[in-house]
Amino acid sequence: MATADGHAPADRDPAVAGGGADVPVKSPADDTMRGVRAGAAGDLLPGLLLCLAVTAAAMALQAAEEHLTGHPYVEGLVLAILIGIAIRTVWVPGARFRAGIAFSAKQVLEVAVTGSSTSPGVPSASTWR
């Protein structure tokens, strides 16, 4: 059934009502997480290298802290998070960095946090998910 102008009503339009051809629905998360799901090393590499540079800076700061005070008062993991916050405050990484940063923020950070809180050879809680 068509309206006066010859178009199908919205509730009968196959693309709207789902009664005809399958039209893929795209969510905003599809664009931001595409590189993470694809797993392409080329998509992840720029962001991973940026995170690696932040990690190296944090490790250097922790080593300097230990050298100066004899004890690490602020661990490298915390320093890395603080450095990342400082960088993000003054510079917004471009689209080419997003997939690697997202991967690092989820996968690598989880391994770093759970791995640093367990003893070698002892399975962590994340092992049993």
N, C-alpha and C positions, 0 to 999 in steps of 0.2 A: 504494500500500500504506500503510495507516494503522497506528499503534501502538494499544495497548489503549485509550488514552483518546480515540481518534478523530482525532488530529493526525498530520500527515505527518512522517516523520523529517526531521531537519535536512538530511541530504544529498539529500532529494527535494523539499524546500520550494523552490518556484520563486524566491522572493526571495533565498534563501541559495545555492542551487545554480546559479542563472542559467538554469534550464530553462524559465522562464515569462515573465511580464511584465518588461519592462525597468524596473529600479528605479535611478534615478540615485544614484551614490555621491558623498557630499559629504565633502570633506576640510577640515581646519581652515584651510588656506590660502584656501579659497573665501571665508570671511568676512572675512579681513584684506585680501585683494587685490581684493574685489568692486568698490570704487570706482575702482581703478586700471584694471581691465579695462573697466569700463563707460565710462570717460572722461568722465563727467558733470562739468561745471565746478562744479556745486553741491557734489559730493562732494569735489572737490579743493581748493576755494577756502579753507576754514578752515586747512588744513594748509599750503597755499602761502603764505597771508598770515603765518602764524607763522614759516615759514622766511624769508620776505622781511624780517620784523622782525629776525630773528637776523642776516641778511645786512647790513641797514642798521647794526646795532650793530657788527658786525665791521668794516665799512668806516669807520665813525666812529672806532673804536679805532685802525685802521691809519693814518688821517689824523692823529690826535692823536700817534701814535707818530712819524710822519714829521716832524710839526711840531716835536716836542720833541727828537728825536735827529738829524733830517736824513736818516734812512734807515729803511726798513721792515725791522726785524729779524725780525718775525713777520708773515707775509703775512695778508691778510684771509681767505683760504680756511681757513687753519689756525686763525685766531681764531674763525671761524664754527663750525668743528667743536668747538673747546674751549667756546664759549658754549653750543652745543647739548648737549654732555655735561653742563655745569654745570646747565642748565635741567632736563634729564632726571633728574639726581640729586635735585633738590628737588621736582619736579612731574612727574607722569605725565600726558601729554596724553590727553584723552578720545577716545572712538571717532570723534567727528566730525572729528578732526584726522588720523587714521591714513592715510587714502587720500592726502591731499596731502603728508604727510611721506614716505610710501613713494615717491610719484612723485618728490619732490625728492631723496630719498636715492639713487634709481637714475638717473633720466633727467637731471635738472638738474645733479646733482653730477658725473656723467660728462662732460657738456658743459663744465662749469666746469673740471674737471681737465684734460681733453684740450685744451680751447680755450686754457687759460692756458699750456700747455707748447709750443704751436706758434706759428709766425709767421702773420700774416694772409695768406690766399691760398695757404697750403701745406696740402694735405690731411693730416689726422692718420691714425694707424693705425686708429682706429675707423671711418674712412670706408670702408675696404676690407674690412669684415666681410661 
